[in-house]
């Protein structure tokens, strides 16, 4: 166990997560499995990180974004080494191909295992941008003859895995966030987990068909911090008007996410979360 230097500023694991964007589960995995970051400990065993640790975490994230697998990061950090430009994206492609192979076989057990394992060891936002979204686009391609079946399968696995991680990741007394969608897509559950990692307790309502104005009483029953509306398709005039009405009636901010943010940039005054 690394001894504490009393003169150096130290950060708790939650603070480091906020600073670096790497969730605490991943930070622990980097320590236990790969020895990438070895924080100091308090007498009670709580992890304390230094500024140098934070710098190293950012270096690790930088390597991962380049496509270097987690198992190859430590020697690069130790030697300040370089990798071939061609190799910087190889791991992402390998992971995409491995997961697509399970999608094609409809093997939910194997796909869930691969996904959950990588959700532990890679920053989730990076995994979304560089692995999950490319898979989503590949499945949703209009030239894919199995688009419908594979989309339903992929959506089911993502929903299950994100919910499993969310239950464990949500913090006690976390501010409440309401996530709404008029659609049904795995992207909604990905957004829900991203919000959870930002520190929110997320309640998700998908495929909404009833009028939003009908549950205004429910919205006043709990202290919501924000409402996020996520979707990829243009809202109907009635849906847009209902959102505007709800937004005007309550004090919490309403945020558009996904393609809605661009599609309705000029139609809806939205806030930042």
Order of alpha helices (4+ residues) and beta strands (2+ residues): beta-alpha-alpha-beta-beta-alpha-alpha-alpha-alpha-alpha-alpha-alpha-beta-alpha-beta-alpha-beta-alpha-beta-alpha
